[in-house]
Amino acid sequence: MQTITFSSVVQTIRHLFSLADDKSEADAIDTEIRSNVSLRGTNLWVLIMAVLIASVGLDVNSTAVVIGAMLISPLMGPIMGIGYGIGVYDFPLIKKSAVSLFVATLIAILVAALYFSLSPLSEAHSELLSRTSPTIWDVLIGFFGGLAGIIAATRKIKTNVIPGVAIATALMPPLCTAGYGIANGQWQFFFGAFYLYIINSVFIAFASFIIISAMKLPHRNFVDEETEDRIRLYLFGLALVTVVPSLYLAYNLVKEEVFAQKAKAFVTEEFQFDETYFTNLHIDSKDKKIELSLIGRPIPKETLEEIQNKLIKNDLAATALVVHQAGQQKIDTLSLKSSIVADLYKESQITIDLKDQQIAKLNEQLKTYKAREAVMESVTPELHTLFPEVNDIVIANGITSTSQYDLYHKEVTLLLVHSKKKLATKDESRLTAWLSERLGTQDIKLIYELPK
């Protein structure tokens, strides 16, 4: 029986997590990454189309359309090229990738700004707003996404990891949101979205550098140890400068979320009364304000003061508690009545609109029938003149169906012909053609009633 030792366990774990087994050759990795760095010609047109698709998706608040734009975006190429270039100390590649990324970024923002300046829609939907407040979690997404992306790019067998990374790290939507900010003069949108784009770009490149360095790929240029240390220091410094604002934003976000949860728990616990219920709860985490309306029996002023004093015990110091209740502020009662009346009016208006549509449809059908009836009255004398062998006719509307399983029914014009004998085929064709022109329909069915 084989003895399990600590070294054997470590060896097994190292084998499980090894990146060397299915790794491509160094030259193949180099060729793969370099081929996606340049954004010109086809790639540039694809970029422009991706920007327009993402802009439309943000404009109509369609997540599926935005995802589609992220899948076809070629922005990952130059970003990973920068990280790879730093990892192998290929300074010409770093410069080329940086220039490609700068040009692509500029074009993307300008195209998005042009689209949003021409778009008749101007409301900022959730897909736009979600790109304007990056936090430390966006840093983690960019970093882990970059790790997954560069690992996939260095494998012999290509998978769908790169498209998944493109969706997760979201490079295209922030650029389009920045364009929206420029087009609409919403500079907080521009700076927030562009900062998110910088976060994703920096940490994808940073992750690429870490993986390339760990794989010990051959350096393309000789640099001494001092230069290597200086490059690493600059890179870590850039990552640190990028992450600090996101930490501050994440801290504020967490603080506001904690305040909101405490405020909800406080209101739920303290406003428990038999004949009084709270409604329209509004919590302002930034200004530390809790505002709610009460319905039912009014709560005495002394009770409200006691509840106010409990804010400090519940870690809600310096929080303003605003309570509206009937009998205390008439404006709330009037607002409630107005809201009810508005809802009733809206529902009745919808009902009236539906009835108006039905009446209009019935009027159109009635006009059609009256017009056809008038034509039929004028047709009868002409018919006897053109076809004297016809003794009498009956013209009516009917519905035909080919079988009992056929769900499609077609409206036809029925012509019941009373004559001594059946018309010749030539006369039938002439009769149906003449009636089709006079009655304005191609669906005519002849039925004979011959004498017995």
C-alpha positions as CSV (number, residue, x, y, z in Angstrom):
1,M,0.0,0.0,0.0
2,Q,1.4,3.4,-1.1
3,T,2.1,5.7,1.8
4,I,0.5,9.2,1.5
5,T,3.0,11.9,2.5
6,F,2.7,15.6,2.6
7,S,5.1,16.0,-0.4
8,S,2.9,13.6,-2.4
9,V,-0.2,15.6,-1.6
10,V,1.5,18.8,-2.6
11,Q,2.7,17.2,-5.8
12,T,-0.8,16.0,-6.6
13,I,-2.3,19.5,-6.0
14,R,0.4,21.1,-8.1
15,H,-0.4,18.7,-10.9
16,L,-4.1,19.4,-10.7
17,F,-3.6,23.1,-10.9
18,S,-0.7,23.1,-13.4
19,L,-1.0,25.4,-16.4
20,A,1.8,23.6,-18.3
21,D,0.0,20.5,-19.6
22,D,-2.1,22.0,-22.4
23,K,-0.1,25.2,-22.8
24,S,0.6,26.3,-26.4
25,E,4.2,26.8,-27.6
26,A,5.7,30.2,-26.8
27,D,5.8,31.2,-30.5
28,A,2.1,30.2,-31.0
29,I,1.1,32.2,-27.9
30,D,3.0,35.2,-29.3
31,T,1.4,34.9,-32.7
32,E,-2.1,34.5,-31.2
33,I,-1.8,37.6,-29.1
34,R,-0.1,39.8,-31.7
35,S,-2.7,39.0,-34.3
36,N,-5.5,40.6,-32.2
37,V,-3.6,43.8,-31.2
38,S,-4.0,45.9,-34.3
39,L,-7.4,47.6,-34.7
40,R,-7.6,48.6,-38.3
41,G,-9.6,47.7,-41.4
42,T,-12.1,44.9,-40.5
43,N,-11.5,45.1,-36.8
44,L,-12.2,48.8,-36.8
45,W,-15.5,48.4,-38.6
46,V,-16.5,45.6,-36.2
47,L,-15.6,48.0,-33.3
48,I,-17.9,50.7,-34.7
49,M,-20.7,48.2,-35.3
50,A,-20.3,46.9,-31.7
51,V,-20.5,50.5,-30.4
52,L,-23.7,51.2,-32.3
53,I,-25.3,47.9,-31.2
54,A,-24.4,48.5,-27.6
55,S,-25.6,52.1,-27.8
56,V,-29.0,50.9,-29.1
57,G,-29.1,48.3,-26.4
58,L,-28.5,50.9,-23.7
59,D,-30.9,53.3,-25.3
60,V,-33.8,50.8,-25.2
61,N,-32.6,49.1,-22.0
62,S,-32.1,45.7,-23.6
63,T,-29.6,43.5,-21.8
64,A,-29.6,40.9,-24.6
65,V,-28.5,43.5,-27.2
66,V,-25.8,44.9,-24.9
67,I,-24.4,41.3,-24.4
68,G,-24.4,40.8,-28.2
69,A,-22.3,44.0,-28.6
70,M,-19.8,42.8,-25.9
71,L,-19.4,39.5,-27.7
72,I,-18.3,41.0,-31.0
73,S,-16.2,43.8,-29.5
74,P,-12.4,43.5,-30.4
75,L,-11.2,45.6,-27.4
76,M,-9.8,42.6,-25.5
77,G,-7.0,42.2,-28.1
78,P,-4.9,45.3,-27.4
79,I,-5.5,45.2,-23.6
80,M,-4.2,41.7,-23.4
81,G,-1.4,42.7,-25.8
82,I,-0.3,45.3,-23.2
83,G,-0.2,42.8,-20.4
84,Y,1.6,40.3,-22.6
85,G,4.1,42.9,-23.8
86,I,5.0,43.9,-20.2
87,G,5.3,40.2,-19.2
88,V,7.9,39.5,-22.0
89,Y,9.4,43.0,-22.0
90,D,8.4,43.6,-25.6
91,F,8.3,47.4,-25.6
92,P,7.4,47.9,-29.3
93,L,4.4,45.6,-28.7
94,I,3.4,47.6,-25.6
95,K,3.5,50.8,-27.6
96,K,1.6,49.3,-30.5
97,S,-1.1,47.9,-28.2
98,A,-1.4,51.1,-26.3
99,V,-1.8,53.2,-29.5
100,S,-4.4,50.7,-30.8
101,L,-6.3,50.9,-27.5
102,F,-6.2,54.7,-27.4
103,V,-7.5,55.1,-30.9
104,A,-10.2,52.4,-30.4
105,T,-11.3,54.1,-27.2
106,L,-11.5,57.5,-28.8
107,I,-13.4,56.3,-31.8
108,A,-15.9,54.3,-29.6
109,I,-16.7,57.3,-27.4
110,L,-17.1,59.6,-30.4
111,V,-19.4,57.2,-32.2
112,A,-21.5,56.6,-29.1
113,A,-21.7,60.4,-28.5
114,L,-22.8,60.9,-32.1
115,Y,-25.5,58.2,-31.8
116,F,-26.9,59.5,-28.5
117,S,-26.9,63.1,-29.8
118,L,-29.1,62.0,-32.7
119,S,-31.3,59.5,-30.8
120,P,-34.8,60.7,-29.9
121,L,-34.6,58.8,-26.6
122,S,-32.8,60.5,-23.7
123,E,-33.9,58.7,-20.6
124,A,-31.2,57.0,-18.6
125,H,-32.3,53.4,-18.0
126,S,-30.9,50.8,-15.6
127,E,-28.4,49.4,-18.2
128,L,-26.9,52.9,-18.4
129,L,-27.0,53.8,-14.7
130,S,-25.3,50.5,-13.7
131,R,-22.1,51.6,-15.6
132,T,-21.7,54.9,-13.7
133,S,-20.7,53.9,-10.2
134,P,-17.8,51.4,-10.2
135,T,-16.6,49.8,-7.0
136,I,-14.0,47.3,-5.7
137,W,-16.2,44.5,-7.0
138,D,-15.7,45.8,-10.6
139,V,-12.0,45.6,-9.9
140,L,-12.3,42.0,-8.9
141,I,-14.4,41.2,-12.0
142,G,-11.8,42.8,-14.2
143,F,-8.9,41.0,-12.5
144,F,-10.4,37.6,-12.4
145,G,-11.8,38.0,-15.9
146,G,-8.3,39.0,-17.1
147,L,-6.9,35.9,-15.5
148,A,-9.4,33.7,-17.2
149,G,-8.9,35.4,-20.5
150,I,-5.1,35.2,-20.7
151,I,-5.2,31.5,-19.5
152,A,-7.6,30.7,-22.3
153,A,-5.5,32.6,-24.9
154,T,-2.4,30.5,-24.0
155,R,-4.1,27.1,-24.4
156,K,-3.7,24.8,-27.4
157,I,-7.4,24.1,-27.6
158,K,-9.5,27.3,-27.8
159,T,-12.7,27.5,-25.8
160,N,-15.6,30.0,-25.3
161,V,-13.8,31.6,-22.3
162,I,-12.8,34.8,-24.2
163,P,-16.4,35.6,-25.2
164,G,-17.4,35.0,-21.6
165,V,-14.7,37.3,-20.3
166,A,-15.8,40.0,-22.8
167,I,-19.3,39.8,-21.3
168,A,-18.2,39.7,-17.6
169,T,-15.7,42.5,-17.8
170,A,-18.0,44.8,-19.9
171,L,-15.6,47.0,-21.9
172,M,-18.0,48.2,-24.5
173,P,-21.0,49.4,-22.4
174,P,-18.9,51.8,-20.2
175,L,-17.5,53.5,-23.4
176,C,-21.0,53.9,-24.8
177,T,-22.2,55.3,-21.5
178,A,-19.4,57.8,-21.5
179,G,-20.6,58.8,-25.0
180,Y,-24.1,59.2,-23.6
181,G,-22.7,61.5,-20.9
182,I,-20.9,63.7,-23.5
183,A,-24.0,63.9,-25.8
184,N,-26.4,64.8,-22.9
185,G,-24.0,66.9,-20.8
186,Q,-24.1,64.4,-18.0
187,W,-20.5,64.6,-16.9
188,Q,-21.0,62.4,-13.9
189,F,-22.0,59.7,-16.3
190,F,-19.0,60.2,-18.4
191,F,-16.4,60.2,-15.6
192,G,-18.1,57.2,-13.8
193,A,-18.4,55.1,-16.9
194,F,-14.9,56.0,-18.2
195,Y,-13.4,55.1,-14.8
196,L,-15.1,51.7,-15.0
197,Y,-13.5,51.2,-18.4
198,I,-10.1,52.2,-17.0
199,I,-10.6,49.7,-14.1
200,N,-11.4,46.8,-16.5
201,S,-8.6,47.7,-18.9
202,V,-5.9,48.1,-16.2
203,F,-6.8,44.9,-14.4
204,I,-7.2,42.8,-17.5
205,A,-3.7,43.9,-18.5
206,F,-2.4,43.4,-14.9
207,A,-3.8,39.8,-14.8
208,S,-2.3,39.1,-18.2
209,F,1.1,40.2,-17.0
210,I,0.9,38.0,-13.9
211,I,0.0,34.9,-15.8
212,I,2.6,35.5,-18.5
213,S,5.3,36.1,-15.9
214,A,4.2,32.9,-14.0
215,M,4.6,30.9,-17.3
216,K,8.1,32.2,-17.7
217,L,7.7,32.8,-21.4
218,P,10.9,34.0,-23.1
219,H,11.7,37.7,-23.0
220,R,11.6,39.5,-26.3
221,N,14.1,42.1,-25.2
222,F,17.0,41.8,-22.7
223,V,16.5,43.9,-19.6
224,D,18.5,43.9,-16.4
225,E,17.1,43.1,-13.0
226,E,16.9,46.7,-12.0
227,T,14.8,47.5,-15.0
228,E,12.5,44.5,-14.3
229,D,11.9,45.7,-10.8
230,R,11.2,49.2,-11.9
231,I,8.6,48.0,-14.5
232,R,6.9,45.9,-11.9
233,L,6.9,48.8,-9.4
234,Y,5.3,51.1,-12.1
235,L,2.7,48.4,-12.9
236,F,1.7,47.8,-9.3
237,G,1.6,51.5,-8.6
238,L,-0.8,52.0,-11.6
239,A,-3.0,49.2,-10.3
240,L,-3.0,50.8,-6.8
241,V,-3.9,54.2,-8.1
242,T,-6.7,52.7,-10.1
243,V,-8.1,50.7,-7.2
244,V,-8.1,53.4,-4.5
245,P,-11.2,55.4,-5.8
246,S,-13.1,52.2,-6.2
247,L,-12.4,51.3,-2.6
248,Y,-13.9,54.6,-1.5
249,L,-16.9,54.2,-3.7
250,A,-17.4,50.6,-2.4
251,Y,-17.1,51.8,1.2
252,N,-19.9,54.4,0.6
253,L,-22.0,51.8,-1.2
254,V,-21.7,49.4,1.7
255,K,-22.3,52.1,4.3
256,E,-25.5,53.2,2.5
257,E,-26.7,49.6,2.2
258,V,-26.1,48.9,5.9
259,F,-28.0,52.1,6.8
260,A,-30.9,51.1,4.6
261,Q,-31.1,47.6,6.2
262,K,-30.9,49.1,9.7
263,A,-33.6,51.7,8.8
264,K,-36.0,49.0,7.4
265,A,-35.5,46.8,10.5
266,F,-36.1,49.8,12.8
267,V,-39.3,50.8,11.1
268,T,-40.6,47.2,11.0
269,E,-39.9,46.7,14.7
270,E,-41.0,50.1,16.1
271,F,-44.1,50.7,14.0
272,Q,-46.1,47.7,15.1
273,F,-49.6,48.9,16.1
274,D,-52.9,47.1,16.0
275,E,-54.9,49.7,14.1
276,T,-52.0,51.7,12.4
277,Y,-49.9,50.6,9.4
278,F,-47.0,52.3,7.7
279,T,-46.9,52.8,3.9
280,N,-44.8,54.7,1.4
281,L,-41.5,54.0,3.2
282,H,-38.7,56.1,1.7
283,I,-35.1,55.7,3.0
284,D,-32.4,58.3,1.9
285,S,-29.1,56.7,2.8
286,K,-27.0,59.7,1.7
287,D,-28.9,62.3,3.8
288,K,-29.7,59.8,6.5
289,K,-33.4,60.3,6.4
290,I,-36.4,57.9,7.1
291,E,-39.7,59.1,5.8
292,L,-43.0,57.1,6.0
293,S,-46.7,57.6,6.0
294,L,-49.1,56.1,8.4
295,I,-52.7,55.0,7.8
296,G,-55.3,54.1,10.4
297,R,-55.5,55.4,14.0
298,P,-53.1,58.4,14.5
299,I,-50.1,57.7,16.8
300,P,-49.8,60.2,19.7
301,K,-47.0,62.7,19.6
302,E,-45.4,61.3,22.8
303,T,-45.2,57.8,21.2
304,L,-43.5,59.2,18.2
305,E,-41.0,61.0,20.4
306,E,-40.2,57.8,22.2
307,I,-39.6,56.1,18.8
308,Q,-37.4,59.0,17.7
309,N,-35.2,58.5,20.9
310,K,-34.6,54.9,20.0
311,L,-32.8,55.8,16.8
312,I,-29.5,56.2,18.7
313,K,-29.8,52.7,20.3
314,N,-30.2,51.2,16.8
315,D,-27.1,52.8,15.4
316,L,-29.1,55.4,13.5
317,A,-27.8,58.5,15.3
318,A,-28.2,61.8,13.4
319,T,-31.0,60.2,11.4
320,A,-34.1,62.3,10.6
321,L,-37.4,60.5,11.1
322,V,-40.3,62.1,9.3
323,V,-43.7,60.6,9.9
324,H,-46.9,61.6,8.0
325,Q,-50.2,60.5,9.3
326,A,-53.8,61.4,8.6
327,G,-55.2,64.2,10.8
328,Q,-51.7,65.6,11.2
329,Q,-51.1,66.8,7.7
330,K,-54.1,67.3,5.5
331,I,-52.0,67.4,2.4
332,D,-51.3,63.7,2.8
333,T,-55.0,62.9,2.7
334,L,-55.5,65.1,-0.3
335,S,-52.5,63.3,-2.0
336,L,-54.0,59.9,-1.2
337,K,-57.4,60.9,-2.6
338,S,-55.7,62.4,-5.7
339,S,-53.8,59.2,-6.2
340,I,-56.9,57.0,-5.9
341,V,-58.8,59.3,-8.3
342,A,-55.9,59.2,-10.7
343,D,-55.8,55.4,-10.7
344,L,-59.6,55.2,-11.2
345,Y,-59.4,57.7,-14.1
346,K,-56.5,55.8,-15.7
347,E,-58.4,52.5,-15.5
348,S,-61.6,54.0,-16.8
349,Q,-59.7,55.8,-19.6
350,I,-58.2,52.4,-20.7
351,T,-61.7,50.9,-20.7
352,I,-63.1,53.8,-22.8
353,D,-60.2,53.6,-25.2
354,L,-60.8,49.8,-25.7
355,K,-64.5,50.5,-26.3
356,D,-63.7,53.3,-28.8
357,Q,-61.5,50.9,-30.7
358,Q,-64.2,48.3,-30.8
359,I,-66.8,50.9,-32.0
360,A,-64.5,52.2,-34.7
361,K,-63.8,48.6,-35.9
362,L,-67.6,47.9,-36.0
363,N,-68.2,51.1,-37.9
364,E,-65.6,50.2,-40.5
365,Q,-67.3,46.8,-40.9
366,L,-70.7,48.4,-41.2
367,K,-69.4,50.9,-43.9
368,T,-68.0,47.9,-45.8
369,Y,-71.3,46.0,-45.7
370,K,-73.3,49.1,-46.7
371,A,-71.0,49.9,-49.6
372,R,-71.2,46.3,-50.9
373,E,-75.0,46.3,-50.5
374,A,-75.2,49.4,-52.6
375,V,-73.1,47.8,-55.3
376,M,-75.2,44.6,-55.2
377,E,-78.4,46.6,-55.8
378,S,-76.8,48.2,-58.9
379,V,-75.4,44.9,-60.1
380,T,-78.7,43.1,-60.5
381,P,-80.1,45.1,-63.5
382,E,-76.7,44.9,-65.2
383,L,-76.5,41.1,-64.6
384,H,-79.9,40.5,-66.4
385,T,-78.7,42.5,-69.3
386,L,-75.4,40.8,-69.7
387,F,-76.6,37.3,-68.9
388,P,-80.2,37.0,-70.0
389,E,-80.2,33.2,-69.5
390,V,-80.0,33.8,-65.8
391,N,-83.5,34.0,-64.3
392,D,-82.7,35.2,-60.8
393,I,-79.7,35.6,-58.5
394,V,-79.0,35.9,-54.8
395,I,-75.8,37.6,-53.7
396,A,-74.7,37.0,-50.0
397,N,-71.6,36.9,-47.9
398,G,-70.4,33.6,-46.5
399,I,-67.5,31.9,-44.7
400,T,-65.9,28.7,-46.0
401,S,-63.7,26.1,-44.3
402,T,-62.0,23.2,-46.1
403,S,-62.4,20.6,-43.3
404,Q,-63.5,20.1,-39.7
405,Y,-59.8,20.3,-38.6
406,D,-59.1,23.6,-40.5
407,L,-58.9,26.5,-38.1
408,Y,-58.6,29.0,-40.9
409,H,-61.9,30.3,-42.3
410,K,-62.1,32.5,-45.4
411,E,-64.9,35.0,-46.2
412,V,-66.3,34.6,-49.7
413,T,-69.1,36.2,-51.8
414,L,-71.8,33.6,-52.6
415,L,-73.7,33.9,-55.9
416,L,-76.8,31.7,-56.0
417,V,-77.9,31.5,-59.7
418,H,-81.4,30.5,-60.8
419,S,-81.3,29.4,-64.4
420,K,-82.8,26.7,-66.7
421,K,-79.3,25.2,-67.2
422,K,-75.8,25.5,-65.9
423,L,-73.8,28.2,-67.6
424,A,-71.0,27.3,-70.0
425,T,-67.4,27.4,-68.6
426,K,-66.6,30.5,-70.7
427,D,-69.7,32.3,-69.4
428,E,-68.9,31.3,-65.8
429,S,-65.4,32.8,-66.1
430,R,-66.9,36.0,-67.7
431,L,-69.5,36.2,-64.9
432,T,-67.1,35.8,-62.0
433,A,-64.5,38.2,-63.6
434,W,-67.3,40.8,-64.0
435,L,-68.6,40.4,-60.5
436,S,-65.0,40.5,-59.1
437,E,-64.4,43.9,-60.6
438,R,-67.8,45.2,-59.6
439,L,-67.7,43.9,-56.0
440,G,-64.0,44.4,-55.4
441,T,-63.3,40.8,-54.4
442,Q,-61.6,37.8,-55.9
443,D,-63.3,35.2,-53.7
444,I,-66.6,34.4,-55.5
445,K,-68.3,31.0,-55.3
446,L,-71.1,30.1,-57.8
447,I,-74.0,27.9,-56.6
448,Y,-76.6,26.8,-59.2
449,E,-80.3,26.1,-58.5
450,L,-81.6,24.4,-61.6
451,P,-85.2,23.5,-62.2
452,K,-86.2,19.9,-61.3
